[in-house]
């Protein structure tokens, strides 16, 4: 029983914000421009830096194929619309892919 409580407490911890180094890496490795939902945005690295002010429609998501998804242990999708992992509610959008 004690082990279950520890796992639940761990799951309930708030997600940490990406570090400056992680934000820079996400920007450099960004593949968002290939996404069907992407529209002429200059900002990159939505998963670490936060959502776009331009992208508003879910037209497909390629986040599951991005190296940063595994690197930052991300669980959600559509970071361009809903913001960085740390900004999204827990398990709001599951990794179902495009």
BABA-27498 format. One line per field, with one value per residue (C-alpha): residue number from 1; residue in three letters; x, y, z. Coordinates in Angstrom, 2 decimals. Example, Ala and Ser with C-alpha at 12.3 -4.5 7.8 and 13.67 -1.06 7.14 Angstrom:
! residues 2
resi <- (1, 2) .
resn <- (ALA, SER) .
c1 <- (12.30, 13.67) .
c2 <- (-4.50, -1.06) .
c3 <- (7.80, 7.14) .
! end
This chain:
! residues 98
resi <- (1, 2, 3, 4, 5, 6, 7, 8, 9, 10, 11, 12, 13, 14, 15, 16, 17, 18, 19, 20, 21, 22, 23, 24, 25, 26, 27, 28, 29, 30, 31, 32, 33, 34, 35, 36, 37, 38, 39, 40, 41, 42, 43, 44, 45, 46, 47, 48, 49, 50, 51, 52, 53, 54, 55, 56, 57, 58, 59, 60, 61, 62, 63, 64, 65, 66, 67, 68, 69, 70, 71, 72, 73, 74, 75, 76, 77, 78, 79, 80, 81, 82, 83, 84, 85, 86, 87, 88, 89, 90, 91, 92, 93, 94, 95, 96, 97, 98) .
resn <- (UNK, UNK, UNK, UNK, UNK, UNK, UNK, UNK, UNK, UNK, UNK, UNK, UNK, UNK, UNK, UNK, UNK, UNK, UNK, UNK, UNK, UNK, UNK, UNK, UNK, UNK, UNK, UNK, UNK, UNK, UNK, UNK, UNK, UNK, UNK, UNK, UNK, UNK, UNK, UNK, UNK, UNK, UNK, UNK, UNK, UNK, UNK, UNK, UNK, UNK, UNK, UNK, UNK, UNK, UNK, UNK, UNK, UNK, UNK, UNK, UNK, UNK, UNK, UNK, UNK, UNK, UNK, UNK, UNK, UNK, UNK, UNK, UNK, UNK, UNK, UNK, UNK, UNK, UNK, UNK, UNK, UNK, UNK, UNK, UNK, UNK, UNK, UNK, UNK, UNK, UNK, UNK, UNK, UNK, UNK, UNK, UNK, UNK) .
c1 <- (0.00, 2.84, 4.30, 1.00, 0.83, 4.38, 3.57, 0.43, 2.32, 5.03, 2.40, 0.74, 3.91, 3.74, 5.65, 8.84, 9.35, 12.00, 15.40, 16.92, 19.24, 16.26, 14.40, 17.39, 17.75, 14.01, 14.29, 17.33, 15.83, 12.29, 10.36, 7.12, 7.41, 6.64, 3.37, -0.07, -1.20, 1.76, 1.10, 3.80, 5.00, 8.45, 8.62, 10.02, 10.11, 6.50, 6.92, 9.45, 8.70, 4.91, 2.16, 1.73, -0.49, -1.18, -1.85, -5.39, -6.65, -5.75, -4.99, -2.62, 0.31, 3.82, 5.04, 5.29, 8.01, 10.12, 13.34, 12.44, 9.33, 11.49, 14.32, 12.02, 9.72, 6.69, 3.22, 0.88, 0.36, -0.34, 2.12, 1.70, -1.94, -2.06, 1.38, 4.43, 4.10, 4.34, 1.39, -0.98, -3.29, -2.11, -3.03, -5.22, -4.21, -2.63, 0.07, -2.10, 0.01, -1.11) .
c2 <- (0.00, 2.39, 1.94, 2.96, 6.14, 7.08, 6.55, 8.69, 11.47, 11.40, 11.61, 14.59, 16.70, 19.76, 19.50, 21.48, 24.27, 23.69, 25.17, 27.83, 25.17, 22.89, 25.78, 26.52, 22.85, 22.61, 25.66, 24.26, 20.79, 22.00, 20.16, 22.13, 23.77, 20.32, 19.96, 20.23, 22.57, 24.92, 28.27, 30.88, 31.22, 32.58, 31.12, 27.59, 25.01, 25.26, 22.18, 24.03, 27.70, 27.84, 28.11, 30.16, 33.19, 32.35, 28.60, 27.86, 24.75, 21.08, 19.87, 17.05, 16.78, 15.48, 15.93, 12.14, 12.02, 14.80, 14.00, 16.54, 14.58, 11.75, 14.02, 16.10, 13.13, 14.95, 13.40, 15.80, 16.96, 20.25, 22.33, 25.05, 25.48, 24.49, 25.61, 23.95, 20.70, 22.58, 24.78, 21.94, 20.04, 16.52, 13.94, 16.41, 15.18, 11.77, 10.77, 9.40, 10.83, 12.19) .
c3 <- (0.00, 0.84, -2.67, -4.30, -2.23, -3.23, -6.90, -6.59, -4.82, -7.49, -10.25, -8.57, -8.47, -10.73, -13.99, -14.03, -16.50, -19.14, -18.35, -20.59, -22.04, -22.78, -24.40, -26.62, -27.56, -28.35, -30.58, -32.41, -32.92, -33.66, -36.39, -35.94, -39.37, -40.90, -38.97, -40.65, -37.84, -38.32, -39.97, -40.56, -36.98, -36.20, -32.70, -32.33, -29.55, -28.36, -26.15, -24.00, -24.59, -24.74, -27.31, -30.44, -30.71, -34.37, -34.39, -33.18, -35.04, -34.52, -38.05, -37.08, -34.69, -35.33, -31.75, -31.22, -33.91, -32.39, -30.54, -27.85, -26.89, -25.56, -24.40, -22.17, -21.34, -22.72, -22.55, -24.33, -27.92, -29.71, -27.70, -30.33, -29.29, -25.62, -24.44, -22.95, -21.03, -17.72, -18.74, -19.65, -17.30, -16.47, -19.14, -21.01, -24.46, -24.75, -27.18, -29.97, -32.77, -36.09) .
! end
